[in-house]
Amino acid sequence: MRRLRMGMIGGGPGAFIGPIHRIAAELDREIELVAGAFSSDAGRSRAAAETYRIDPERAYPSMEAMFAGEKTRGDGIDFVAIVSPNFHHLPAARAALAAGLPVLSDKPATATFAEAQELAGHVASSGLSYGLTHTYSGYPLVREARARIASGALGTVRKVVVEYPQGWLAGEASGKQAEWRTDPARSGPGGCIGDIGTHAFQLAEFVTGLKVTELLADLGAVVPGRQVDDDCSVLLRFENGGRGVLLASQIEVGEMNGLRIRVYGDKAGLIWKQEVPNTLTINTLDGRTEIVHAGGSQLGPDAALRTRTPTGHPEGYLEAFANIYRDFAAVLRGEEAPLLPGIDTALRGMAFIATAVAASRDNAGWVKLTV
């Protein structure tokens, strides 16, 4: 079985996420990064190619040049990974699909909900695969949590609390990553809610298997002069009548990447924390506590399949990211990967951002989330 060949859009010098994509894609040796339009500056694109240790002749000054150049090769790329800022996601995905290339994109899928709707049309008309890197759904114990809830282990879900606290934007934004994320022209109208709130939202729906039907949002730009939200509180109502709370903030000093989720049913509750990802805690109504360990024999088939090391050998972010790539590779090979976030997840994420931003701005109270 030959390795799938990946082309990358974005991920040039100074980018954080490009190297993460490269490591994750290649971890299981099913995929190889072979080409890229890493920057619109030809020199910077070639510099990135050197860092990635790929043929400098396959470092292109534009995505159009990459599509044209790779098409003439017998060993051309099989798909495209989009790792550029939000405003570039739609044009990049649209061009890749038009060139006959499947797409795996960073989240959020686009800068606006209208763009996501347009993207969904391009995906449908192309007939090609589209995936979204909601990395946290790749963690084995997140998938174990989902499986246990689906099996009825928690009973009826009553309450969901999902939090994503960070503190890196508590002061004035500086540096490439901060600057584009706080610029609505490049990030879209949602700041924190689009950057990390959408992760929390996807995790809540993914783990519970339930859709959010209504929300009440309070989004704020706390740092003086900031044009997009940096602190978010959202109340949720789920399709089964359950209630939820989503908290996302990038101004909580001292917090790093503290994504965590708690789900409470009428039989049991569970807790998972991204910064301690190798344990899942389940508390039952009769007072018992079960600690589920990554790599343990008690895992269900999906979580076990996506665990690479024995119990006690920690796995983390890179391995979870690699599970998304593994699922995408399976889809490209014509296999099943039902838990891979796709265009439906993209649409719901963008609808969530747009609805929360508008509801908070207009002080609209409870509003429907429809898509």
C-alpha positions in Angstrom: 0.0 0.0 0.0 1.7 3.2 -1.1 1.7 6.3 1.1 -0.8 9.1 0.2 1.0 12.2 -1.0 0.0 15.5 0.7 0.3 19.1 -0.5 0.1 21.8 2.1 -1.4 25.3 1.8 0.0 27.6 4.4 2.4 26.6 7.2 5.3 28.8 6.2 8.1 30.1 8.4 6.8 31.2 11.8 3.6 29.2 11.6 2.8 27.0 14.6 0.3 24.6 13.0 2.1 23.6 9.8 4.8 21.5 11.5 2.0 19.9 13.7 0.1 18.9 10.6 3.3 17.4 9.1 4.1 15.3 12.1 0.6 14.1 12.6 0.1 13.2 8.9 3.3 11.2 8.8 3.1 9.5 12.2 1.5 6.3 10.9 3.4 6.3 7.7 0.2 6.3 5.6 0.8 9.9 4.4 3.8 11.9 3.2 4.1 15.7 2.8 5.7 16.1 -0.6 4.7 19.6 -1.8 3.3 22.9 -0.6 2.4 26.5 -1.3 3.7 27.4 2.1 3.7 31.2 1.5 2.8 33.6 -1.2 6.4 34.7 -1.1 8.5 32.3 -3.2 11.6 32.6 -1.0 9.6 31.9 2.2 7.9 29.0 0.5 11.3 27.5 -0.4 12.6 28.2 3.1 9.7 26.2 4.5 10.3 23.3 2.1 13.9 23.1 3.4 12.5 23.0 7.0 10.1 20.2 6.0 12.9 18.5 4.1 11.0 18.2 0.8 12.2 18.8 -2.7 12.6 22.6 -3.1 11.2 22.2 -6.7 7.9 21.3 -5.1 7.7 24.5 -3.0 5.4 26.7 -4.9 4.7 30.5 -4.7 0.9 29.9 -4.9 -1.7 27.2 -4.6 -2.6 27.6 -8.3 1.1 26.9 -9.2 1.1 23.9 -7.0 -2.1 22.4 -8.5 -0.7 23.0 -12.0 2.7 21.7 -11.3 1.6 18.6 -9.4 -0.9 17.7 -12.1 2.0 17.1 -14.6 3.8 14.7 -12.3 3.5 11.0 -12.1 3.9 11.3 -8.4 1.6 14.3 -7.9 -0.3 15.0 -4.7 -3.4 13.0 -3.7 -5.0 15.6 -1.4 -4.5 19.1 0.2 -4.2 20.1 3.8 -5.2 23.7 4.4 -3.4 25.3 7.4 -3.7 29.0 6.5 -5.7 31.7 8.4 -9.5 31.5 8.4 -10.1 34.0 5.6 -8.1 31.9 3.2 -9.9 28.6 3.9 -12.8 29.0 1.4 -10.7 30.1 -1.6 -8.1 27.4 -0.9 -10.7 24.6 -0.5 -12.7 25.8 -3.5 -9.6 25.9 -5.7 -8.4 22.4 -4.5 -11.8 20.8 -5.1 -12.0 22.4 -8.5 -8.5 20.9 -9.2 -9.9 17.4 -8.3 -8.2 17.2 -4.9 -9.8 16.2 -1.6 -9.4 18.6 1.3 -8.5 18.3 5.0 -8.8 21.8 6.5 -8.0 23.5 9.8 -11.0 24.7 11.7 -13.1 26.8 11.6 -14.0 25.7 8.1 -14.3 29.3 6.8 -14.4 32.9 8.1 -18.2 33.2 7.9 -21.3 31.0 7.9 -22.2 32.2 4.4 -18.8 31.0 3.2 -19.4 27.6 4.9 -22.7 27.2 3.0 -20.8 28.0 -0.3 -18.1 25.5 0.6 -20.8 22.8 1.3 -22.0 23.3 -2.2 -18.6 22.9 -3.7 -18.0 19.7 -1.7 -21.3 18.3 -2.8 -20.8 19.1 -6.5 -17.2 17.8 -6.5 -18.1 14.5 -5.0 -14.7 14.6 -3.2 -13.8 14.0 0.5 -13.6 16.9 2.9 -12.4 16.7 6.5 -12.0 19.1 9.4 -9.2 18.9 12.0 -11.2 19.0 15.2 -8.2 17.4 16.9 -9.7 16.8 20.3 -12.2 14.3 18.8 -9.2 12.2 17.9 -8.2 11.5 21.5 -8.9 7.8 22.4 -10.6 8.6 25.6 -12.8 11.2 24.0 -14.0 8.5 21.7 -14.4 6.1 24.7 -16.5 8.8 26.4 -18.7 9.0 23.3 -19.1 5.3 23.1 -20.0 5.0 26.7 -22.7 7.7 26.5 -24.1 6.1 23.3 -24.3 2.7 25.1 -26.5 4.3 27.8 -23.8 4.1 30.6 -24.7 7.6 31.8 -28.4 7.3 31.2 -30.2 10.3 29.9 -27.9 13.3 29.5 -29.1 16.1 31.6 -26.2 18.6 31.8 -23.1 19.3 29.8 -20.3 21.7 30.9 -17.5 22.3 28.4 -14.7 24.8 29.1 -11.8 26.0 27.1 -9.7 28.5 29.1 -6.5 30.1 27.8 -4.6 33.2 28.9 -2.2 34.0 26.0 -4.3 36.9 24.8 -4.8 38.6 28.2 -2.5 41.5 27.1 -1.9 43.3 23.8 -1.8 41.0 20.8 1.7 40.5 19.4 3.3 38.1 17.0 2.0 36.5 13.9 -0.5 34.0 15.5 -2.1 36.6 17.8 -2.3 39.3 15.2 -4.4 37.5 12.6 -6.6 35.9 15.2 -7.6 39.3 16.6 -8.2 40.8 13.1 -11.8 40.3 12.0 -10.7 40.7 8.4 -8.6 37.6 8.7 -10.3 35.6 11.5 -13.9 36.4 10.7 -16.4 38.1 13.1 -15.7 35.6 15.9 -12.5 35.8 17.8 -12.2 33.5 20.8 -15.6 31.9 19.9 -14.2 30.9 16.5 -10.7 30.0 17.6 -11.4 27.8 20.6 -15.1 28.1 21.3 -15.8 26.1 18.1 -13.6 23.3 19.5 -15.6 23.3 22.7 -18.9 23.2 20.8 -17.8 20.4 18.6 -16.6 18.4 21.6 -19.9 18.8 23.4 -21.9 17.5 20.4 -19.4 14.8 19.5 -19.1 13.3 23.0 -22.9 13.4 23.7 -24.1 12.6 20.2 -26.7 15.4 20.8 -27.2 18.5 18.8 -27.6 22.0 20.4 -30.9 23.5 19.4 -30.8 26.8 21.3 -28.3 29.1 22.8 -27.9 32.3 24.9 -24.6 34.0 24.4 -22.6 36.7 26.2 -19.4 37.5 24.2 -17.1 40.3 25.1 -13.9 42.0 24.0 -12.3 42.5 27.4 -8.9 43.8 26.3 -9.2 47.5 25.4 -9.3 48.2 21.7 -9.8 44.6 20.7 -12.1 44.2 17.7 -13.2 40.6 18.3 -14.4 38.7 21.4 -11.8 37.3 23.7 -14.1 36.0 26.5 -17.3 34.0 25.9 -20.1 32.5 28.0 -22.8 30.5 26.3 -25.8 28.6 27.7 -26.9 25.7 25.6 -30.1 23.6 25.2 -29.8 20.2 23.6 -32.3 18.3 21.5 -33.1 15.9 24.3 -34.0 18.7 26.7 -30.6 18.6 28.4 -28.9 21.9 29.3 -25.3 23.0 29.0 -22.8 25.7 29.6 -19.9 26.6 27.3 -17.1 28.8 28.6 -14.3 29.9 26.3 -11.7 32.6 27.1 -8.3 33.7 26.1 -7.9 36.3 28.8 -7.7 34.0 31.8 -4.2 34.7 33.1 -2.3 31.5 33.9 -4.5 29.2 31.9 -2.8 27.3 29.0 -4.9 24.9 27.0 -7.4 23.7 29.6 -10.1 22.2 27.5 -12.3 20.0 29.6 -15.8 18.5 29.4 -18.2 17.2 32.1 -21.3 15.3 31.1 -24.0 14.3 33.7 -26.7 11.8 33.1 -29.4 10.4 35.4 -27.2 7.3 36.1 -23.6 8.6 36.0 -21.3 11.5 35.1 -18.0 11.7 33.3 -15.0 14.1 33.2 -12.2 14.4 30.7 -9.5 17.0 30.6 -7.3 17.8 27.6 -4.2 18.6 29.7 -4.6 15.2 31.5 -5.8 13.3 28.5 -5.0 9.8 29.4 -7.6 9.3 32.1 -11.4 9.4 31.9 -13.3 9.6 35.2 -16.8 8.1 35.5 -18.8 8.6 38.7 -22.0 6.6 39.2 -25.2 7.4 41.1 -24.4 4.7 43.8 -21.1 6.4 44.7 -18.6 4.3 42.7 -15.8 5.9 40.7 -14.2 4.3 37.7 -10.9 5.6 36.3 -10.4 4.6 32.7 -6.8 4.7 31.4 -5.7 5.2 27.8 -4.4 1.9 26.5 -6.3 -0.1 29.1 -8.0 -3.4 28.4 -11.4 -1.9 29.3 -11.5 0.3 26.2 -14.0 -0.2 23.5 -12.9 -1.1 20.0 -12.7 2.4 18.5 -10.7 3.8 21.4 -8.4 0.7 21.4 -7.8 1.0 17.7 -6.6 4.5 18.1 -4.3 4.0 21.0 -0.6 3.4 20.1 1.1 2.7 23.4 0.4 0.5 26.4 -1.2 1.8 29.6 1.1 4.3 31.5 2.8 5.5 28.3 1.2 8.9 27.8 -0.3 9.8 24.4 -1.4 13.3 23.6 -2.1 16.1 21.1 0.1 14.8 18.3 -1.3 11.3 18.4 -4.9 12.7 18.5 -4.1 14.9 15.5 -2.7 11.8 13.8 -5.9 9.9 14.4 -7.8 12.6 12.4 -5.3 12.0 9.6 -5.6 8.3 9.9 -9.4 8.6 9.5 -9.0 10.9 6.5 -6.5 8.4 4.9 -9.1 5.6 5.4 -11.8 7.7 3.7 -9.5 8.4 0.7 -8.8 4.6 0.4 -12.5 3.9 0.3 -12.9 2.7 3.9 -15.2 3.7 6.7 -14.4 6.5 9.1 -17.7 7.6 10.6 -16.2 9.8 13.3 -14.1 12.0 11.0 -15.4 15.6 11.3 -16.7 16.5 7.8 -18.7 19.2 6.0 -21.7 18.7 8.3 -19.5 19.4 11.3 -18.1 22.4 9.4 -21.6 23.9 8.8 -22.7 23.4 12.4 -19.5 25.0 13.8 -19.9 28.0 11.6 -23.6 28.3 12.4 -22.7 28.2 16.1 -20.1 31.0 15.7 -22.5 33.2 13.6 -25.5 32.6 15.9 -23.5 33.3 19.1 -21.9 36.5 17.7 -25.2 37.9 16.5 -27.2 36.9 19.6 -24.6 38.5 21.9 -24.4 41.6 19.8 -28.1 42.1 19.6 -28.8 41.0 23.2 -31.3 38.6 21.7 -31.8 36.2 24.6 -32.4 32.6 23.7 -32.1 31.9 19.9 -32.5 28.9 17.7 -29.4 27.2 16.3 -30.5 25.8 12.9 -28.4 24.4 10.0 
